[in-house]
Amino acid sequence: LAHPNIGKDLLEQMRIALGDSLIVEAPPKMEGKNMTMLVSSKPPKPVRAPRPPQSSDGSAQPGVERPAATAEAAPAANVAAPVAVGAGPGEK
């Protein structure tokens, strides 16, 4: 080909235009009559949920309620209700 530098410049301009949102995995190279450049997008940064403020002793600030996480707070769903078994007439 007569002007491979034009193709290389075009791919470089595309890389600059896309900026920091991509990773160049393979730089521009000629493959026969074709010029290719392998790029991929950067993975997004994980977003952390904000934590509630805590005092120096590790407990939550006043006015901030925390959900109860004890076994007494909510009965288990798969436990059968107790059945009262009494003595019948004439039994002790």
PDB file as gemmi writes it, atoms N, CA and C in Angstrom:
CRYST1    1.000    1.000    1.000  90.00  90.00  90.00 P 1                      
ATOM      1  N   LEU A   1       0.837  -1.181   0.000  1.00  0.00           N  
ATOM      2  CA  LEU A   1       0.000   0.000   0.000  1.00  0.00           C  
ATOM      3  C   LEU A   1       0.882   1.244   0.000  1.00  0.00           C  
ATOM      4  N   ALA A   2       0.315   2.313  -0.495  1.00  0.00           N  
ATOM      5  CA  ALA A   2       1.100   3.533  -0.678  1.00  0.00           C  
ATOM      6  C   ALA A   2       1.212   4.366   0.599  1.00  0.00           C  
ATOM      7  N   HIS A   3       0.172   4.384   1.453  1.00  0.00           N  
ATOM      8  CA  HIS A   3       0.179   5.285   2.612  1.00  0.00           C  
ATOM      9  C   HIS A   3      -0.279   4.582   3.901  1.00  0.00           C  
ATOM     10  N   PRO A   4       0.489   3.665   4.429  1.00  0.00           N  
ATOM     11  CA  PRO A   4       0.082   3.021   5.689  1.00  0.00           C  
ATOM     12  C   PRO A   4       0.141   3.968   6.878  1.00  0.00           C  
ATOM     13  N   ASN A   5       0.937   5.026   6.761  1.00  0.00           N  
ATOM     14  CA  ASN A   5       1.026   5.984   7.866  1.00  0.00           C  
ATOM     15  C   ASN A   5      -0.298   6.716   8.091  1.00  0.00           C  
ATOM     16  N   ILE A   6      -1.126   6.899   7.057  1.00  0.00           N  
ATOM     17  CA  ILE A   6      -2.435   7.551   7.217  1.00  0.00           C  
ATOM     18  C   ILE A   6      -3.349   6.664   8.064  1.00  0.00           C  
ATOM     19  N   GLY A   7      -3.342   5.369   7.809  1.00  0.00           N  
ATOM     20  CA  GLY A   7      -4.150   4.436   8.608  1.00  0.00           C  
ATOM     21  C   GLY A   7      -3.687   4.383  10.055  1.00  0.00           C  
ATOM     22  N   LYS A   8      -2.374   4.373  10.250  1.00  0.00           N  
ATOM     23  CA  LYS A   8      -1.833   4.341  11.613  1.00  0.00           C  
ATOM     24  C   LYS A   8      -2.195   5.615  12.360  1.00  0.00           C  
ATOM     25  N   ASP A   9      -2.116   6.774  11.681  1.00  0.00           N  
ATOM     26  CA  ASP A   9      -2.488   8.044  12.305  1.00  0.00           C  
ATOM     27  C   ASP A   9      -3.974   8.072  12.661  1.00  0.00           C  
ATOM     28  N   LEU A  10      -4.814   7.504  11.805  1.00  0.00           N  
ATOM     29  CA  LEU A  10      -6.249   7.455  12.066  1.00  0.00           C  
ATOM     30  C   LEU A  10      -6.551   6.611  13.314  1.00  0.00           C  
ATOM     31  N   LEU A  11      -5.901   5.465  13.433  1.00  0.00           N  
ATOM     32  CA  LEU A  11      -6.101   4.624  14.628  1.00  0.00           C  
ATOM     33  C   LEU A  11      -5.569   5.321  15.884  1.00  0.00           C  
ATOM     34  N   GLU A  12      -4.480   6.054  15.771  1.00  0.00           N  
ATOM     35  CA  GLU A  12      -3.930   6.800  16.916  1.00  0.00           C  
ATOM     36  C   GLU A  12      -4.898   7.896  17.341  1.00  0.00           C  
ATOM     37  N   GLN A  13      -5.503   8.586  16.377  1.00  0.00           N  
ATOM     38  CA  GLN A  13      -6.483   9.629  16.698  1.00  0.00           C  
ATOM     39  C   GLN A  13      -7.695   9.033  17.414  1.00  0.00           C  
ATOM     40  N   MET A  14      -8.117   7.851  16.987  1.00  0.00           N  
ATOM     41  CA  MET A  14      -9.237   7.184  17.640  1.00  0.00           C  
ATOM     42  C   MET A  14      -8.869   6.816  19.081  1.00  0.00           C  
ATOM     43  N   ARG A  15      -7.661   6.323  19.285  1.00  0.00           N  
ATOM     44  CA  ARG A  15      -7.212   5.973  20.640  1.00  0.00           C  
ATOM     45  C   ARG A  15      -7.201   7.203  21.539  1.00  0.00           C  
ATOM     46  N   ILE A  16      -6.725   8.327  21.024  1.00  0.00           N  
ATOM     47  CA  ILE A  16      -6.675   9.565  21.806  1.00  0.00           C  
ATOM     48  C   ILE A  16      -8.086  10.075  22.083  1.00  0.00           C  
ATOM     49  N   ALA A  17      -8.981   9.978  21.105  1.00  0.00           N  
ATOM     50  CA  ALA A  17     -10.353  10.459  21.277  1.00  0.00           C  
ATOM     51  C   ALA A  17     -11.091   9.655  22.344  1.00  0.00           C  
ATOM     52  N   LEU A  18     -10.849   8.358  22.419  1.00  0.00           N  
ATOM     53  CA  LEU A  18     -11.522   7.524  23.417  1.00  0.00           C  
ATOM     54  C   LEU A  18     -10.890   7.670  24.793  1.00  0.00           C  
ATOM     55  N   GLY A  19      -9.675   8.162  24.853  1.00  0.00           N  
ATOM     56  CA  GLY A  19      -9.037   8.514  26.121  1.00  0.00           C  
ATOM     57  C   GLY A  19      -8.784   7.341  27.038  1.00  0.00           C  
ATOM     58  N   ASP A  20      -9.085   7.557  28.325  1.00  0.00           N  
ATOM     59  CA  ASP A  20      -8.788   6.569  29.360  1.00  0.00           C  
ATOM     60  C   ASP A  20      -9.837   5.479  29.481  1.00  0.00           C  
ATOM     61  N   SER A  21     -10.827   5.464  28.601  1.00  0.00           N  
ATOM     62  CA  SER A  21     -11.889   4.469  28.713  1.00  0.00           C  
ATOM     63  C   SER A  21     -11.534   3.150  28.044  1.00  0.00           C  
ATOM     64  N   LEU A  22     -10.318   3.046  27.468  1.00  0.00           N  
ATOM     65  CA  LEU A  22      -9.957   1.795  26.802  1.00  0.00           C  
ATOM     66  C   LEU A  22      -8.528   1.389  27.101  1.00  0.00           C  
ATOM     67  N   ILE A  23      -8.253   0.134  26.824  1.00  0.00           N  
ATOM     68  CA  ILE A  23      -6.920  -0.451  26.963  1.00  0.00           C  
ATOM     69  C   ILE A  23      -6.511  -0.932  25.575  1.00  0.00           C  
ATOM     70  N   VAL A  24      -5.318  -0.521  25.128  1.00  0.00           N  
ATOM     71  CA  VAL A  24      -4.807  -0.991  23.847  1.00  0.00           C  
ATOM     72  C   VAL A  24      -4.116  -2.323  24.103  1.00  0.00           C  
ATOM     73  N   GLU A  25      -4.719  -3.400  23.609  1.00  0.00           N  
ATOM     74  CA  GLU A  25      -4.152  -4.731  23.815  1.00  0.00           C  
ATOM     75  C   GLU A  25      -3.109  -5.078  22.765  1.00  0.00           C  
ATOM     76  N   ALA A  26      -3.263  -4.536  21.543  1.00  0.00           N  
ATOM     77  CA  ALA A  26      -2.287  -4.740  20.469  1.00  0.00           C  
ATOM     78  C   ALA A  26      -2.191  -3.439  19.675  1.00  0.00           C  
ATOM     79  N   PRO A  27      -0.997  -2.899  19.491  1.00  0.00           N  
ATOM     80  CA  PRO A  27      -0.848  -1.633  18.752  1.00  0.00           C  
ATOM     81  C   PRO A  27      -1.195  -1.829  17.275  1.00  0.00           C  
ATOM     82  N   PRO A  28      -1.358  -0.737  16.527  1.00  0.00           N  
ATOM     83  CA  PRO A  28      -1.685  -0.852  15.108  1.00  0.00           C  
ATOM     84  C   PRO A  28      -0.632  -1.661  14.344  1.00  0.00           C  
ATOM     85  N   LYS A  29      -1.091  -2.578  13.490  1.00  0.00           N  
ATOM     86  CA  LYS A  29      -0.161  -3.364  12.671  1.00  0.00           C  
ATOM     87  C   LYS A  29      -0.833  -3.725  11.349  1.00  0.00           C  
ATOM     88  N   MET A  30      -0.020  -3.908  10.348  1.00  0.00           N  
ATOM     89  CA  MET A  30      -0.505  -4.268   9.018  1.00  0.00           C  
ATOM     90  C   MET A  30      -0.667  -5.778   8.916  1.00  0.00           C  
ATOM     91  N   GLU A  31      -1.791  -6.214   8.379  1.00  0.00           N  
ATOM     92  CA  GLU A  31      -2.044  -7.620   8.084  1.00  0.00           C  
ATOM     93  C   GLU A  31      -2.518  -7.674   6.636  1.00  0.00           C  
ATOM     94  N   GLY A  32      -1.590  -7.820   5.728  1.00  0.00           N  
ATOM     95  CA  GLY A  32      -1.924  -7.767   4.301  1.00  0.00           C  
ATOM     96  C   GLY A  32      -2.288  -6.344   3.934  1.00  0.00           C  
ATOM     97  N   LYS A  33      -3.505  -6.145   3.431  1.00  0.00           N  
ATOM     98  CA  LYS A  33      -3.971  -4.799   3.091  1.00  0.00           C  
ATOM     99  C   LYS A  33      -4.691  -4.131   4.261  1.00  0.00           C  
ATOM    100  N   ASN A  34      -4.905  -4.847   5.344  1.00  0.00           N  
ATOM    101  CA  ASN A  34      -5.670  -4.333   6.487  1.00  0.00           C  
ATOM    102  C   ASN A  34      -4.740  -3.889   7.603  1.00  0.00           C  
ATOM    103  N   MET A  35      -5.131  -2.834   8.298  1.00  0.00           N  
ATOM    104  CA  MET A  35      -4.418  -2.397   9.492  1.00  0.00           C  
ATOM    105  C   MET A  35      -5.381  -2.566  10.664  1.00  0.00           C  
ATOM    106  N   THR A  36      -4.908  -3.220  11.700  1.00  0.00           N  
ATOM    107  CA  THR A  36      -5.771  -3.484  12.859  1.00  0.00           C  
ATOM    108  C   THR A  36      -5.097  -3.011  14.138  1.00  0.00           C  
ATOM    109  N   MET A  37      -5.935  -2.704  15.120  1.00  0.00           N  
ATOM    110  CA  MET A  37      -5.490  -2.365  16.475  1.00  0.00           C  
ATOM    111  C   MET A  37      -6.505  -3.000  17.408  1.00  0.00           C  
ATOM    112  N   LEU A  38      -6.049  -3.786  18.345  1.00  0.00           N  
ATOM    113  CA  LEU A  38      -6.950  -4.478  19.262  1.00  0.00           C  
ATOM    114  C   LEU A  38      -7.090  -3.656  20.535  1.00  0.00           C  
ATOM    115  N   VAL A  39      -8.338  -3.284  20.867  1.00  0.00           N  
ATOM    116  CA  VAL A  39      -8.625  -2.502  22.069  1.00  0.00           C  
ATOM    117  C   VAL A  39      -9.750  -3.174  22.859  1.00  0.00           C  
ATOM    118  N   SER A  40      -9.809  -2.867  24.150  1.00  0.00           N  
ATOM    119  CA  SER A  40     -10.910  -3.326  24.999  1.00  0.00           C  
ATOM    120  C   SER A  40     -11.237  -2.227  25.993  1.00  0.00           C  
ATOM    121  N   SER A  41     -12.428  -2.285  26.565  1.00  0.00           N  
ATOM    122  CA  SER A  41     -12.824  -1.264  27.539  1.00  0.00           C  
ATOM    123  C   SER A  41     -12.269  -1.618  28.914  1.00  0.00           C  
ATOM    124  N   LYS A  42     -12.030  -0.592  29.702  1.00  0.00           N  
ATOM    125  CA  LYS A  42     -11.552  -0.806  31.068  1.00  0.00           C  
ATOM    126  C   LYS A  42     -12.728  -1.268  31.922  1.00  0.00           C  
ATOM    127  N   PRO A  43     -12.482  -2.169  32.872  1.00  0.00           N  
ATOM    128  CA  PRO A  43     -13.574  -2.589  33.755  1.00  0.00           C  
ATOM    129  C   PRO A  43     -13.970  -1.437  34.671  1.00  0.00           C  
ATOM    130  N   PRO A  44     -15.269  -1.314  34.995  1.00  0.00           N  
ATOM    131  CA  PRO A  44     -15.699  -0.235  35.885  1.00  0.00           C  
ATOM    132  C   PRO A  44     -15.177  -0.462  37.300  1.00  0.00           C  
ATOM    133  N   LYS A  45     -14.928   0.626  37.998  1.00  0.00           N  
ATOM    134  CA  LYS A  45     -14.475   0.530  39.388  1.00  0.00           C  
ATOM    135  C   LYS A  45     -15.667   0.139  40.254  1.00  0.00           C  
ATOM    136  N   PRO A  46     -15.457  -0.772  41.210  1.00  0.00           N  
ATOM    137  CA  PRO A  46     -16.576  -1.156  42.084  1.00  0.00           C  
ATOM    138  C   PRO A  46     -16.976   0.013  42.981  1.00  0.00           C  
ATOM    139  N   VAL A  47     -18.282   0.149  43.189  1.00  0.00           N  
ATOM    140  CA  VAL A  47     -18.813   1.219  44.023  1.00  0.00           C  
ATOM    141  C   VAL A  47     -19.176   0.628  45.372  1.00  0.00           C  
ATOM    142  N   ARG A  48     -18.615   1.192  46.416  1.00  0.00           N  
ATOM    143  CA  ARG A  48     -18.922   0.718  47.775  1.00  0.00           C  
ATOM    144  C   ARG A  48     -20.064   1.531  48.360  1.00  0.00           C  
ATOM    145  N   ALA A  49     -20.910   0.844  49.120  1.00  0.00           N  
ATOM    146  CA  ALA A  49     -22.015   1.515  49.789  1.00  0.00           C  
ATOM    147  C   ALA A  49     -21.460   2.314  50.962  1.00  0.00           C  
ATOM    148  N   PRO A  50     -21.989   3.510  51.213  1.00  0.00           N  
ATOM    149  CA  PRO A  50     -21.493   4.307  52.336  1.00  0.00           C  
ATOM    150  C   PRO A  50     -21.851   3.650  53.661  1.00  0.00           C  
ATOM    151  N   ARG A  51     -20.941   3.735  54.593  1.00  0.00           N  
ATOM    152  CA  ARG A  51     -21.179   3.172  55.929  1.00  0.00           C  
ATOM    153  C   ARG A  51     -21.754   4.243  56.842  1.00  0.00           C  
ATOM    154  N   PRO A  52     -22.600   3.843  57.798  1.00  0.00           N  
ATOM    155  CA  PRO A  52     -23.112   4.829  58.747  1.00  0.00           C  
ATOM    156  C   PRO A  52     -21.988   5.274  59.679  1.00  0.00           C  
ATOM    157  N   PRO A  53     -22.027   6.506  60.143  1.00  0.00           N  
ATOM    158  CA  PRO A  53     -20.976   6.979  61.048  1.00  0.00           C  
ATOM    159  C   PRO A  53     -21.015   6.213  62.360  1.00  0.00           C  
ATOM    160  N   GLN A  54     -19.842   5.972  62.932  1.00  0.00           N  
ATOM    161  CA  GLN A  54     -19.748   5.256  64.205  1.00  0.00           C  
ATOM    162  C   GLN A  54     -18.958   6.083  65.203  1.00  0.00           C  
ATOM    163  N   SER A  55     -19.278   5.890  66.480  1.00  0.00           N  
ATOM    164  CA  SER A  55     -18.541   6.593  67.526  1.00  0.00           C  
ATOM    165  C   SER A  55     -17.250   5.843  67.825  1.00  0.00           C  
ATOM    166  N   SER A  56     -16.451   6.376  68.722  1.00  0.00           N  
ATOM    167  CA  SER A  56     -15.143   5.787  69.020  1.00  0.00           C  
ATOM    168  C   SER A  56     -15.249   4.420  69.699  1.00  0.00           C  
ATOM    169  N   ASP A  57     -16.372   4.106  70.369  1.00  0.00           N  
ATOM    170  CA  ASP A  57     -16.507   2.808  71.017  1.00  0.00           C  
ATOM    171  C   ASP A  57     -17.091   1.743  70.086  1.00  0.00           C  
ATOM    172  N   GLY A  58     -17.329   2.082  68.821  1.00  0.00           N  
ATOM    173  CA  GLY A  58     -17.784   1.103  67.845  1.00  0.00           C  
ATOM    174  C   GLY A  58     -19.288   1.014  67.697  1.00  0.00           C  
ATOM    175  N   SER A  59     -20.043   1.742  68.527  1.00  0.00           N  
ATOM    176  CA  SER A  59     -21.494   1.694  68.401  1.00  0.00           C  
ATOM    177  C   SER A  59     -21.948   2.783  67.439  1.00  0.00           C  
ATOM    178  N   ALA A  60     -23.149   2.628  66.940  1.00  0.00           N  
ATOM    179  CA  ALA A  60     -23.686   3.590  65.978  1.00  0.00           C  
ATOM    180  C   ALA A  60     -23.986   4.906  66.677  1.00  0.00           C  
ATOM    181  N   GLN A  61     -24.034   5.963  65.932  1.00  0.00           N  
ATOM    182  CA  GLN A  61     -24.337   7.289  66.464  1.00  0.00           C  
ATOM    183  C   GLN A  61     -25.772   7.327  66.979  1.00  0.00           C  
ATOM    184  N   PRO A  62     -26.063   8.190  67.968  1.00  0.00           N  
ATOM    185  CA  PRO A  62     -27.442   8.321  68.446  1.00  0.00           C  
ATOM    186  C   PRO A  62     -28.346   8.800  67.318  1.00  0.00           C  
ATOM    187  N   GLY A  63     -29.560   8.267  67.286  1.00  0.00           N  
ATOM    188  CA  GLY A  63     -30.509   8.637  66.260  1.00  0.00           C  
ATOM    189  C   GLY A  63     -30.443   7.747  65.035  1.00  0.00           C  
ATOM    190  N   VAL A  64     -29.428   6.901  64.956  1.00  0.00           N  
ATOM    191  CA  VAL A  64     -29.295   5.979  63.831  1.00  0.00           C  
ATOM    192  C   VAL A  64     -29.686   4.604  64.331  1.00  0.00           C  
ATOM    193  N   GLU A  65     -30.769   4.069  63.777  1.00  0.00           N  
ATOM    194  CA  GLU A  65     -31.241   2.768  64.226  1.00  0.00           C  
ATOM    195  C   GLU A  65     -30.599   1.663  63.412  1.00  0.00           C  
ATOM    196  N   ARG A  66     -30.263   0.575  64.098  1.00  0.00           N  
ATOM    197  CA  ARG A  66     -29.731  -0.605  63.416  1.00  0.00           C  
ATOM    198  C   ARG A  66     -30.767  -1.708  63.526  1.00  0.00           C  
ATOM    199  N   PRO A  67     -30.933  -2.519  62.492  1.00  0.00           N  
ATOM    200  CA  PRO A  67     -31.899  -3.616  62.575  1.00  0.00           C  
ATOM    201  C   PRO A  67     -31.415  -4.686  63.547  1.00  0.00           C  
ATOM    202  N   ALA A  68     -32.366  -5.296  64.251  1.00  0.00           N  
ATOM    203  CA  ALA A  68     -32.028  -6.352  65.193  1.00  0.00           C  
ATOM    204  C   ALA A  68     -31.607  -7.597  64.435  1.00  0.00           C  
ATOM    205  N   ALA A  69     -30.504  -8.199  64.839  1.00  0.00           N  
ATOM    206  CA  ALA A  69     -29.996  -9.379  64.141  1.00  0.00           C  
ATOM    207  C   ALA A  69     -29.917 -10.572  65.081  1.00  0.00           C  
ATOM    208  N   THR A  70     -30.810 -10.631  66.074  1.00  0.00           N  
ATOM    209  CA  THR A  70     -30.785 -11.736  67.026  1.00  0.00           C  
ATOM    210  C   THR A  70     -31.817 -12.774  66.649  1.00  0.00           C  
ATOM    211  N   ALA A  71     -31.667 -13.966  67.173  1.00  0.00           N  
ATOM    212  CA  ALA A  71     -32.596 -15.058  66.875  1.00  0.00           C  
ATOM    213  C   ALA A  71     -33.970 -14.778  67.477  1.00  0.00           C  
ATOM    214  N   GLU A  72     -34.038 -14.023  68.580  1.00  0.00           N  
ATOM    215  CA  GLU A  72     -35.316 -13.740  69.221  1.00  0.00           C  
ATOM    216  C   GLU A  72     -36.128 -12.727  68.428  1.00  0.00           C  
ATOM    217  N   ALA A  73     -35.484 -11.956  67.583  1.00  0.00           N  
ATOM    218  CA  ALA A  73     -36.180 -10.901  66.863  1.00  0.00           C  
ATOM    219  C   ALA A  73     -37.167 -11.461  65.850  1.00  0.00           C  
ATOM    220  N   ALA A  74     -36.805 -12.520  65.157  1.00  0.00           N  
ATOM    221  CA  ALA A  74     -37.691 -13.093  64.149  1.00  0.00           C  
ATOM    222  C   ALA A  74     -37.668 -14.614  64.278  1.00  0.00           C  
ATOM    223  N   PRO A  75     -38.849 -15.239  64.413  1.00  0.00           N  
ATOM    224  CA  PRO A  75     -38.869 -16.700  64.516  1.00  0.00           C  
ATOM    225  C   PRO A  75     -38.491 -17.334  63.179  1.00  0.00           C  
ATOM    226  N   ALA A  76     -37.936 -18.511  63.266  1.00  0.00           N  
ATOM    227  CA  ALA A  76     -37.548 -19.226  62.050  1.00  0.00           C  
ATOM    228  C   ALA A  76     -38.796 -19.657  61.300  1.00  0.00           C  
ATOM    229  N   ALA A  77     -38.763 -19.609  59.994  1.00  0.00           N  
ATOM    230  CA  ALA A  77     -39.940 -19.907  59.185  1.00  0.00           C  
ATOM    231  C   ALA A  77     -40.228 -21.402  59.095  1.00  0.00           C  
ATOM    232  N   ASN A  78     -39.210 -22.241  59.262  1.00  0.00           N  
ATOM    233  CA  ASN A  78     -39.417 -23.672  59.081  1.00  0.00           C  
ATOM    234  C   ASN A  78     -39.656 -24.422  60.391  1.00  0.00           C  
ATOM    235  N   VAL A  79     -39.887 -23.730  61.493  1.00  0.00           N  
ATOM    236  CA  VAL A  79     -40.137 -24.365  62.785  1.00  0.00           C  
ATOM    237  C   VAL A  79     -41.648 -24.446  62.987  1.00  0.00           C  
ATOM    238  N   ALA A  80     -42.136 -25.642  63.324  1.00  0.00           N  
ATOM    239  CA  ALA A  80     -43.564 -25.839  63.544  1.00  0.00           C  
ATOM    240  C   ALA A  80     -43.991 -25.184  64.853  1.00  0.00           C  
ATOM    241  N   ALA A  81     -45.215 -24.696  64.876  1.00  0.00           N  
ATOM    242  CA  ALA A  81     -45.759 -24.090  66.088  1.00  0.00           C  
ATOM    243  C   ALA A  81     -45.994 -25.172  67.133  1.00  0.00           C  
ATOM    244  N   PRO A  82     -45.758 -24.849  68.416  1.00  0.00           N  
ATOM    245  CA  PRO A  82     -45.983 -25.877  69.459  1.00  0.00           C  
ATOM    246  C   PRO A  82     -47.457 -26.237  69.562  1.00  0.00           C  
ATOM    247  N   VAL A  83     -47.702 -27.499  69.796  1.00  0.00           N  
ATOM    248  CA  VAL A  83     -49.068 -28.007  69.912  1.00  0.00           C  
ATOM    249  C   VAL A  83     -49.275 -28.415  71.368  1.00  0.00           C  
ATOM    250  N   ALA A  84     -50.359 -27.905  71.968  1.00  0.00           N  
ATOM    251  CA  ALA A  84     -50.655 -28.233  73.363  1.00  0.00           C  
ATOM    252  C   ALA A  84     -51.301 -29.607  73.407  1.00  0.00           C  
ATOM    253  N   VAL A  85     -50.676 -30.496  74.177  1.00  0.00           N  
ATOM    254  CA  VAL A  85     -51.206 -31.844  74.334  1.00  0.00           C  
ATOM    255  C   VAL A  85     -51.660 -31.958  75.792  1.00  0.00           C  
ATOM    256  N   GLY A  86     -52.915 -32.133  75.976  1.00  0.00           N  
ATOM    257  CA  GLY A  86     -53.434 -32.213  77.336  1.00  0.00           C  
ATOM    258  C   GLY A  86     -53.943 -33.619  77.640  1.00  0.00           C  
ATOM    259  N   ALA A  87     -54.159 -33.840  78.893  1.00  0.00           N  
ATOM    260  CA  ALA A  87     -54.711 -35.132  79.294  1.00  0.00           C  
ATOM    261  C   ALA A  87     -56.176 -35.157  78.947  1.00  0.00           C  
ATOM    262  N   GLY A  88     -56.605 -36.280  78.396  1.00  0.00           N  
ATOM    263  CA  GLY A  88     -58.001 -36.425  78.018  1.00  0.00           C  
ATOM    264  C   GLY A  88     -58.870 -36.679  79.246  1.00  0.00           C  
ATOM    265  N   PRO A  89     -60.157 -36.780  79.061  1.00  0.00           N  
ATOM    266  CA  PRO A  89     -61.021 -37.041  80.203  1.00  0.00           C  
ATOM    267  C   PRO A  89     -60.711 -38.414  80.823  1.00  0.00           C  
ATOM    268  N   GLY A  90     -60.525 -38.430  82.072  1.00  0.00           N  
ATOM    269  CA  GLY A  90     -60.237 -39.649  82.784  1.00  0.00           C  
ATOM    270  C   GLY A  90     -58.752 -39.976  82.834  1.00  0.00           C  
ATOM    271  N   GLU A  91     -57.886 -39.168  82.205  1.00  0.00           N  
ATOM    272  CA  GLU A  91     -56.437 -39.426  82.245  1.00  0.00           C  
ATOM    273  C   GLU A  91     -55.782 -38.417  83.167  1.00  0.00           C  
ATOM    274  N   LYS A  92     -54.697 -38.811  83.763  1.00  0.00           N  
ATOM    275  CA  LYS A  92     -53.959 -37.905  84.623  1.00  0.00           C  
ATOM    276  C   LYS A  92     -52.614 -37.704  84.132  1.00  0.00           C  
TER     277      LYS A  92                                                      
END                                                                             
